[in-house]
Amino acid sequence: MKKHYRNENNCLNCGTTLEGKFCHNCGQENLEIKESFGHMMNHAISDYFHFDHQFFHTLRPLLFKPGYLTNEYMAGRRVQYLHPVKMYIFISVVYFLLLFQSGNALFKVNDNSATRAHTQKVIDSLKKEISNDKSMTAVEKIAVQKKIDLYTGEAEKYAKNADTKSFDIGGDSTVKQYDDYQRKLPPARRDGFWERTIDRKLLAYHQKYRERAGEVFSEQLQHNMPKIMFVLLPLFALILGVTFRKSKKYYVEHLIYAFHFHCFMFLFFGIILIVNMLIPKNSDLGQWLMLIGVLYTLWYFYKSLRVVYHRNRLRTITKLTGVTLSYLICYTVCFVLLILITAVTIA
């Protein structure tokens, strides 16, 4: 459909005198203000397919040509590819949505008090079964008693691993009871500020959610996980800058590589998640796919470092090892901080 351009040569957005169909100052197209529904939809669809074209043009090198997009971007050849930041936001949103929907949690939170309560309920139920069921044979009673012994052992294990403090942070304890207990203790034995803050928060949390406390905490932690990446990405770029300081690249160049590499990881493992959703849950194919994914990611990381930073094989492997270990340390620290922040701020 033909576009209708204005005859006037002034930009309606910024007032600049035009020398073509687009403003060289702000980039706005010099279209007629009043346009038909057909022209409006055509303009919207054209913008959409422009993004669509860029995305699919970017997809192949992102997955199969490590480091290529970073070099293209730094060489100034950018118009045919998605901007790395825009691409990262889009792909990461899709990836984390897939991750949450697939049921593959990044982590699991064990609610020890709920587990102990469940174990005790099973023991009580089995004991009641032995005492009430008069038709039970001696062999059946022995089998049930073995189950009771097994669950009793589990209960004792949980008790040993429970909080060593005399005040129980689980169960039906309240914040008021905790505060009263702390006031009775000598000042030297009272909890510190951070421990007291976290314990009070956990007690209020347990009172509100009861048996669902662990599940709700895990869900909240998962939804906070994407936020941590906005801290890890700049840290990853900083690690690259320190590791490849002799490459004479600016920090922003390392950051562009960081965006491209994380886009690859989210897109690649997002595809694996989709495949895992389609195959039977009891199949071993999912584990094989994950193993292949990890191996391919390691190769991709190695190859992209060689392409972008131009080091020989041995130097690339040693620097890859250093970057990976440093990144894992940063990830662990950020993850622990995320758990603490989630514990303190959760509603």
Buried (B, 14 or more C-beta within 10 A) or exposed (E): EEBEEBEEEEBEEEEBEBEEEEBEEEEBBBBEEEBEEEBEEBBEEEEEEEEEEBBEEBBEBBBEBBBBBBBBBBEEEBEEBBBBEEBBBBBBEEBBEBBBEBEEBEEEBEBBBBBBBBBBEBBEEBEEBEEEEEEBEEEEEEEBEEEBEEBBEBBEEBEEEBEEEEBBBBEEBEBEEBEEBBEEEEEEEEBEEEEBBBBBBBBBBBEEBBEEBBBBBBBBBBEBBBEBBEBBBEBBBBBBBEBBEEBEBEEEBBBBBBBBBBBBBBBBBBBBBEEBBEEEEEEEEBEEBBEEBEEBBEEBBBBBBBBBBEBEEEBBBEBBEEBEEBBEEBBEEBBEEBBEBBBEEBE
